[in-house]
Each structure stands twice: as structure tokens, then as C-alpha cells.
Amino acid sequence: MKHLLRNMIGIFAVTLFVLLFYACEQDPQIKKYEYPMPEVSGMSPNIGYVSSQVVITGTNFGDRTEPVKVFFGSVLATKVLMCKNNRIVVEVPDGAASGDVTMQIWTNDVGVIGQYKVLPTPYVHSVVSDNPLGTGVAEEDDVVTITGENFGTDVNDIEVSFNGTSAKEIRLVDESTIEAVTPRNWVSGNVVITIRGYAMTGNALFNPNAKGDVTSVYLKNYKQPFAKASEESWENGEWWTPADWIQNAVSFNADGSTTVSGMQYKAAEGYTLAFQHGWNKKQYANGKMYQQVKLRPGTYRLEVTYAYTKVLDGNFVAAFIVKGTEENDIPDTDQVATLDGTKGVYASYKTSTVDGASGQLVTASFNLEGETDVLIGFLTTMNSGANSYFKITEVKLVLE
């Protein structure tokens, strides 16, 4: 009887499996989706550099980047920047070599879609002007010499702009030297050299005849996203040492103590220059953060944009321009009023209980008769109340 029962159970299980398998095979709702074969009509450009962008045109590409695989030789492009039904944009990967470009989307192997020639990556070493006032000064019609590597042999592949304004004339002397003539009414700032779509930022030049924002000529690391001094720089939770800014011992301790001033990161705010008191952070007075620069003759003002800020009564924050080269040239909080326009100028934040305040600190105008060493930065005292913080998103130096 036991054997009979076992046999009946076995027969029932086999029968059930067969019925289920047959039902699945016959289910009209289950279909194998066949992706249409992509068709490529073009690839442009077919010559350029590692990290340059390549556009592939055609049909049946879909609209998702994940299934797209483009190989430059045997090297897979890890950055598919865009995929629309008739357009794909990829970045030429590191290690790419000249030769065939192949593509696969989902399971469809498209095969060879074109050839790409990888050129040696260009580099810029220096940007200097022939202006008699100095190599960092450039007025209209000055000749600016750009030296570097791998500029190529065709001047038509090269663009030069002076803070966004195209050069009046470009001459390719050889593969490592470009001469560019400065245009009319260009604004002081960085020189950008673009070769076959590959953009390189050279050093900044100063146009003494153009007024306005000259921050990039004089300051470094002056707006979001602010940069760390290095990946190995001091870190304490969400705080880091900011690159290019000098901090005195009062405002910064790298030994893990609770004084906090420097560069802060929060997901909703990004990287800011910040000064904070509260949350068990140590009180401090006369914290100083600054950069030392040499300003050319002219009249300047400092504009500091802040956000996510709350500074309670008894604390103090000021932005300044001060003549000098050393920390001691910056007055303490109780002497800041001596910056009356002769030695320097400042703008202080009016304390408020508002959480998340934003706005600007703007100093008075500061006139310099000759080339002058100055310190530009912040003076803070955080020793009253609790939970006070001042966060900077941009520092701007304006030539009036």
C-alpha cells in the first residue's frame, strides 16, 4: 500500500510538471522581444584626441545609454554621454588607438561603423604678451605667444579666445607655438585655446583698458565648486583644507580639534568656504583666511556672495582688501574700522537670526596709485551664542 501511494504521488508530480510546461509554451502573452538592428549613417569627427566627443548618427538606436557599447579599436568607451533614436554621443576613451570603431546595442552587433585617428593630445605651457607693461598685460592688438605641444599643422583647426572674445588674428608658427592678436574690448580673464574641439585653459591676462570682473586674473579657487588643497589634505568629517587660501592658526587646526573654518561640503549646498561656531565647535577670535596678490594701479572693490548663512549677535564676519603681505597686516576685529580707505577697505555682515540667509558683502572702492601688494580675504570672530555659520559661494574682484 505504501509503495502504491508513493507511485501515485510521483505520477501526479510528473503530470503536473508536464501540464505547467505545456501551459507556459502555449501562453500567447509571453514573447521574445527582438530589438531592431541599428543602422549607422555617419560618425563625426573621425580624427581627434582622447576625451574628445564623437557623434554617431543613424536609426534604431533607442533612448538608453546603458546598452550602447562603442569600441575604439579594442578599447570600450566608458562614457556614453547621450543616446537618442538617431544620435549617440561618446567620449574617446583613454588608451584608444587609431583604427576601426565598432558598436553594439543590446545584442545587436553593428560591426565597424567607421575609422578614428587618435592624435597626440595638445598641451599649453605658457601664455605671454608683448605688452611693454608686462607679459601678463594685454591691450588691443598686442601679440600673445602661446607655447606648448602638439598644436598640429593647420591653423584652421585652432581657435583662441580672450575670456570669451575671439582673437583678431591667429598665426601658427610651428607645432608648439601659436601667436594670437588680442581683440578690441576684451575683458580681463583666462585665455582659452581650442584645437579640433579640444579646449585648454591658459593663464589669465589683464586688460588695463577694460573694467569689470578681474577675479580670474588675481585670485585662485574663488567660487563653487571650491577645490581641496589636495586629496591628502586635512579632513574632519565634512570639512577640508581649501586650495590656495592661507588660514591662520586661530581659524584652523589640523590636529582634529574642534575649531572649524575652511571648506565645507553638504549635499544640498555643495562646497563652500565656511566659518562656523556651535555644535560643540570651539570659540575663536580673529580668524583670518586670505590670498596674497599684487594689484595693478586702479580702483577696486570686493563682492562676496554668501548663502546658507546664520550669524548670531556677538559674532563677526568681514570681507577685506588690505595693503600688505603678512597676516599681521590684517587688523583684528576690534581694529577693523581702521580700514577707512587708506590702508584698505572692508564690508562686515550684519548679524541675523535668519536661518539660511543669502546675499552679498560689497566693500567700498579702494584706489591704488601704483602696483601694490595686497591681502584679500576674510576676518572672523565666532565666540558668542551658538550655531552660527557664514558660507561663501563666490568671491569677486571688480575693477571700476
ZABA-33624 format. One record per residue (C-alpha): residue in three letters; residue number from 1; x, y, z. Coordinates in steps of 0.001 Angstrom, whole numbers, plus 500000, padded with zeros to 6 digits. Layout:
  paro  dodo      px      py      pz
   ALA   NUM       X       Y       Z
...
This chain:
  paro  dodo      px      py      pz
   MET     1  500000  500000  500000
   LYS     2  502830  502384  500886
   HIS     3  504537  501632  497567
   LEU     4  501303  502271  495674
   LEU     5  500830  505633  497418
   ARG     6  504402  506636  496589
   ASN     7  503937  505733  492942
   MET     8  500687  507695  492707
   ILE     9  502353  510810  494171
   GLY    10  505219  510500  491712
   ILE    11  502853  510130  488737
   PHE    12  500874  513177  489924
   ALA    13  504032  515332  490197
   VAL    14  505231  514378  486724
   THR    15  501799  515051  485243
   LEU    16  501618  518474  486940
   PHE    17  505075  519449  485605
   VAL    18  504110  518455  482046
   LEU    19  500869  520451  482231
   LEU    20  502634  523545  483564
   PHE    21  505350  523321  480904
   TYR    22  502750  522925  478162
   ALA    23  500761  525891  479502
   CYS    24  503874  528109  479509
   GLU    25  504743  527086  475956
   GLN    26  501238  527914  474786
   ASP    27  500892  531230  476689
   PRO    28  500298  533836  473974
   GLN    29  501349  536663  476363
   ILE    30  504967  535515  476590
   LYS    31  507001  536781  473658
   LYS    32  510663  537146  472972
   TYR    33  511337  540809  472125
   GLU    34  513502  541351  469102
   TYR    35  515394  544677  469104
   PRO    36  515570  546252  465645
   MET    37  519018  546287  464082
   PRO    38  520610  549771  464393
   GLU    39  521696  551411  461176
   VAL    40  524603  553890  461179
   SER    41  524681  556692  458616
   GLY    42  527662  558686  459865
   MET    43  530335  559291  462507
   SER    44  531917  562699  463135
   PRO    45  534624  563742  463613
   ASN    46  536861  560887  462541
   ILE    47  540033  562491  463871
   GLY    48  540769  563999  467283
   TYR    49  542022  563360  470793
   VAL    50  541437  561148  473782
   SER    51  538475  562665  475731
   SER    52  537106  564349  472580
   GLN    53  533430  563762  471741
   VAL    54  532306  561735  468728
   VAL    55  528766  561893  467308
   ILE    56  527235  558793  465677
   THR    57  524086  559274  463578
   GLY    58  521601  556741  462217
   THR    59  518376  554984  463225
   ASN    60  517050  552411  465725
   PHE    61  519477  553420  468483
   GLY    62  516833  553508  471225
   ASP    63  516943  556054  474018
   ARG    64  519074  554420  476720
   THR    65  522823  554746  477121
   GLU    66  523375  551536  479134
   PRO    67  523086  549022  476263
   VAL    68  525336  551064  473940
   LYS    69  528875  549771  473544
   VAL    70  531320  551623  471295
   PHE    71  534878  550365  470860
   PHE    72  537812  552406  469591
   GLY    73  539992  549559  468441
   SER    74  539688  547133  471341
   VAL    75  539068  549842  473965
   LEU    76  535496  550334  475202
   ALA    77  534242  553923  475535
   THR    78  533232  554189  479187
   LYS    79  531374  557474  478702
   VAL    80  528278  557320  476507
   LEU    81  527083  560882  477003
   MET    82  523801  560681  475092
   CYS    83  521616  558247  473175
   LYS    84  518556  559229  471182
   ASN    85  516924  557154  468486
   ASN    86  519045  558760  465765
   ARG    87  522047  560168  467654
   ILE    88  524721  558843  470019
   VAL    89  527489  560915  471636
   VAL    90  530518  559164  473160
   GLU    91  533840  560294  474578
   VAL    92  537031  558824  473134
   PRO    93  538446  556657  475965
   ASP    94  541918  556606  477471
   GLY    95  544113  554130  475644
   ALA    96  542245  554463  472362
   ALA    97  544335  553809  469262
   SER    98  543779  554772  465648
   GLY    99  541715  552264  463686
   ASP   100  538245  550765  463414
   VAL   101  535332  551922  465547
   THR   102  532759  549217  466253
   MET   103  529397  549328  468008
   GLN   104  526930  547031  469730
   ILE   105  523470  547915  471094
   TRP   106  521796  545294  473254
   THR   107  522568  542017  471454
   ASN   108  522842  543597  468011
   ASP   109  526441  543670  466804
   VAL   110  526569  546511  464279
   GLY   111  530201  545870  463403
   VAL   112  532570  548514  462020
   ILE   113  530919  551951  461799
   GLY   114  533980  553993  460803
   GLN   115  537624  554758  461460
   TYR   116  539034  557196  464013
   LYS   117  542521  558687  464046
   VAL   118  543815  559455  467541
   LEU   119  546127  562484  467595
   PRO   120  548713  563279  470290
   THR   121  546995  565314  472998
   PRO   122  547931  569023  472890
   TYR   123  549154  570890  475971
   VAL   124  549625  574573  476791
   HIS   125  552723  575561  478766
   SER   126  552650  579370  478739
   VAL   127  550689  582396  477537
   VAL   128  552660  585662  477394
   SER   129  552017  589085  475896
   ASP   130  554449  591502  474235
   ASN   131  552888  594470  476075
   PRO   132  555563  596850  477490
   LEU   133  553743  596857  480864
   GLY   134  554459  593157  481314
   THR   135  553838  589683  479910
   GLY   136  550590  589367  481900
   VAL   137  549113  592562  480417
   ALA   138  547437  592647  477006
   GLU   139  545742  595566  475278
   GLU   140  544104  595607  471850
   ASP   141  546442  594491  469018
   ASP   142  549088  593058  471330
   VAL   143  550666  589787  470193
   VAL   144  550180  586953  472672
   THR   145  552511  583968  472272
   ILE   146  551184  580572  473318
   THR   147  553710  577760  473724
   GLY   148  553003  574087  474238
   GLU   149  552921  570760  472432
   ASN   150  551049  569019  469600
   PHE   151  549263  572061  468162
   GLY   152  549160  570440  464726
   THR   153  549949  571927  461321
   ASP   154  546676  573546  460226
   VAL   155  545838  576979  461661
   ASN   156  542192  576457  460614
   ASP   157  541876  573816  463365
   ILE   158  542761  576387  466051
   GLU   159  540610  578863  467966
   VAL   160  541864  581324  470595
   SER   161  539573  583377  472820
   PHE   162  540372  586022  475406
   ASN   163  537845  585456  478199
   GLY   164  535209  584597  475591
   THR   165  536185  587105  472867
   SER   166  537777  585585  469760
   ALA   167  541300  586622  468794
   LYS   168  541572  589174  465991
   GLU   169  544179  587031  464216
   ILE   170  545811  583634  464777
   ARG   171  549170  582522  463398
   LEU   172  550572  579005  463740
   VAL   173  554343  579420  463938
   ASP   174  555030  575702  464406
   GLU   175  553505  572725  466214
   SER   176  554494  574164  469590
   THR   177  553925  577904  469068
   ILE   178  550795  579969  468363
   GLU   179  550617  583755  468051
   ALA   180  547252  585428  468671
   VAL   181  546406  589124  468301
   THR   182  544187  590475  471072
   PRO   183  540749  591807  470063
   ARG   184  539053  595084  470879
   ASN   185  537181  595498  474180
   TRP   186  538065  592086  475559
   VAL   187  537600  591640  479313
   SER   188  540456  590537  481570
   GLY   189  540482  586798  482197
   ASN   190  541668  583410  481003
   VAL   191  542931  582670  477510
   VAL   192  541287  579525  476055
   ILE   193  542914  577621  473197
   THR   194  540745  575126  471315
   ILE   195  542212  572682  468782
   ARG   196  539812  570416  466890
   GLY   197  537239  570946  469646
   TYR   198  539706  570172  472456
   ALA   199  539720  573163  474828
   MET   200  542680  574146  477042
   THR   201  542715  576994  479542
   GLY   202  545905  579038  479668
   ASN   203  546795  581597  482305
   ALA   204  544829  584817  482685
   LEU   205  545796  588154  481142
   PHE   206  544896  591656  482280
   ASN   207  543463  594339  480009
   PRO   208  544089  597683  481731
   ASN   209  541552  599403  479466
   ALA   210  538626  597105  480321
   LYS   211  536659  597456  483535
   GLY   212  534679  594783  485331
   ASP   213  535325  591363  486838
   VAL   214  539080  590706  487084
   THR   215  538904  587885  489646
   SER   216  540438  585233  487411
   VAL   217  543485  587462  486845
   TYR   218  544341  587696  490536
   LEU   219  542586  585091  492696
   LYS   220  542505  581298  492681
   ASN   221  539801  578919  493901
   TYR   222  537332  581768  494233
   LYS   223  533907  580193  493572
   GLN   224  531905  576998  493737
   PRO   225  532834  574289  493360
   PHE   226  535730  575182  495662
   ALA   227  538709  572815  495455
   LYS   228  540527  570912  498189
   ALA   229  544191  571682  498776
   SER   230  544866  568037  497874
   GLU   231  543253  564654  498290
   GLU   232  545551  564131  501267
   SER   233  544772  567500  502883
   TRP   234  543375  567743  506378
   GLU   235  539827  566465  506683
   ASN   236  537443  566466  509640
   GLY   237  534072  564994  508742
   GLU   238  532516  567361  506229
   TRP   239  535404  569877  506371
   TRP   240  538569  570161  504255
   THR   241  541502  572494  503713
   PRO   242  540694  574752  500736
   ALA   243  543300  575102  497998
   ASP   244  545146  578435  497602
   TRP   245  543730  580078  500754
   ILE   246  546031  580845  503707
   GLN   247  544495  580294  507167
   ASN   248  545976  581437  510466
   ALA   249  546294  579039  513396
   VAL   250  543285  580531  515161
   SER   251  540874  579655  512379
   PHE   252  542365  576285  511504
   ASN   253  543750  573355  513446
   ALA   254  544822  570245  511602
   ASP   255  545152  568168  514765
   GLY   256  541484  567225  514949
   SER   257  540482  569870  517486
   THR   258  537046  571445  517328
   THR   259  537882  574756  515652
   VAL   260  536238  574685  512246
   SER   261  536874  577100  509411
   GLY   262  537738  576247  505833
   MET   263  535933  574394  503076
   GLN   264  532698  572606  503898
   TYR   265  530618  570189  501844
   LYS   266  526921  569444  502209
   ALA   267  524879  567696  499543
   ALA   268  522294  570458  499258
   GLU   269  524882  573255  499307
   GLY   270  527953  571908  497515
   TYR   271  531441  573050  498528
   THR   272  531538  576432  500289
   LEU   273  534151  578452  502140
   ALA   274  532695  578452  505634
   PHE   275  533173  579728  509185
   GLN   276  531217  578046  511965
   HIS   277  530591  578128  515716
   GLY   278  528265  575779  517568
   TRP   279  527687  572024  517540
   ASN   280  530457  571783  520178
   LYS   281  532870  573725  517966
   LYS   282  535472  575766  519847
   GLN   283  535070  579546  520091
   TYR   284  537733  581647  518425
   ALA   285  538632  585285  517768
   ASN   286  540387  586933  514823
   GLY   287  540396  584036  512412
   LYS   288  541996  585103  509121
   MET   289  541697  583450  505706
   TYR   290  543243  585236  502713
   GLN   291  545207  585236  499457
   GLN   292  548200  587477  498777
   VAL   293  548262  589165  495348
   LYS   294  549832  592135  493582
   LEU   295  547214  594503  492118
   ARG   296  547952  596832  489231
   PRO   297  547024  600520  489508
   GLY   298  543279  601160  489525
   THR   299  540178  601322  491681
   TYR   300  538836  598029  493019
   ARG   301  536019  596663  495124
   LEU   302  535355  593205  496550
   GLU   303  531991  591460  496169
   VAL   304  531374  588322  498242
   THR   305  528281  586201  497632
   TYR   306  527078  584180  500643
   ALA   307  524269  581663  501234
   TYR   308  523009  579138  503834
   THR   309  524083  581651  506499
   LYS   310  523083  582462  510083
   VAL   311  525301  584629  512313
   LEU   312  524035  585406  515821
   ASP   313  524749  588628  517744
   GLY   314  528238  588865  519201
   ASN   315  529940  587109  516266
   PHE   316  531705  588969  513469
   VAL   317  532402  588336  509769
   ALA   318  534056  590766  507342
   ALA   319  535498  590636  503812
   PHE   320  538502  592878  503136
   ILE   321  541192  594205  500800
   VAL   322  544272  595274  502808
   LYS   323  547686  596555  501753
   GLY   324  550408  594170  502902
   THR   325  551944  590737  502572
   GLU   326  551689  589178  506057
   GLU   327  548950  588053  508435
   ASN   328  549849  590868  510852
   ASP   329  548898  593416  508184
   ILE   330  545264  592326  508662
   PRO   331  543743  594149  511664
   ASP   332  541943  592256  514422
   THR   333  538192  592535  514794
   ASP   334  538354  595421  517259
   GLN   335  540611  597409  514883
   VAL   336  538872  596675  511578
   ALA   337  537435  600206  511425
   THR   338  540965  601454  510698
   LEU   339  540425  600170  507145
   ASP   340  538962  603503  506117
   GLY   341  540122  603522  502505
   THR   342  543781  604413  503065
   LYS   343  545236  601093  504145
   GLY   344  542306  599043  502987
   VAL   345  538543  598567  502859
   TYR   346  536112  596050  504347
   ALA   347  532445  595066  504476
   SER   348  531007  593330  507542
   TYR   349  527970  591069  507850
   LYS   350  525111  592399  509948
   THR   351  524197  589606  512338
   SER   352  520810  587972  511989
   THR   353  518814  585097  513418
   VAL   354  517519  584180  509968
   ASP   355  518437  580602  509088
   GLY   356  519706  580195  505527
   ALA   357  520234  583875  504706
   SER   358  521841  584790  501370
   GLY   359  523145  587986  499809
   GLN   360  526351  589914  499130
   LEU   361  529036  591754  501065
   VAL   362  530372  594657  498975
   THR   363  533329  596741  500107
   ALA   364  533831  600427  499400
   SER   365  536058  601357  496445
   PHE   366  539810  601077  497033
   ASN   367  542132  603148  494833
   LEU   368  545749  602149  494160
   GLU   369  548096  604648  492532
   GLY   370  550729  602073  491667
   GLU   371  551304  598320  491649
   THR   372  550596  597208  495226
   ASP   373  550835  594045  497329
   VAL   374  547505  593355  498992
   LEU   375  545743  590675  501021
   ILE   376  542183  589722  500036
   GLY   377  540064  587575  502315
   PHE   378  538020  587239  505486
   LEU   379  538260  588222  509149
   THR   380  536010  586264  511528
   THR   381  535356  586058  515235
   MET   382  532997  583304  516396
   ASN   383  532785  583405  520196
   SER   384  529188  584223  521106
   GLY   385  525943  582279  521203
   ALA   386  525654  579007  519339
   ASN   387  525070  577598  515883
   SER   388  526425  580487  513824
   TYR   389  527726  579904  510306
   PHE   390  528756  582034  507331
   LYS   391  529133  580274  503959
   ILE   392  530664  581790  500825
   THR   393  529767  580677  497295
   GLU   394  531791  583216  495280
   VAL   395  534459  585890  495718
   LYS   396  534634  588560  493013
   LEU   397  537195  591303  492498
   VAL   398  535887  594181  490352
   LEU   399  537971  596843  488600
   GLU   400  535871  600005  488473
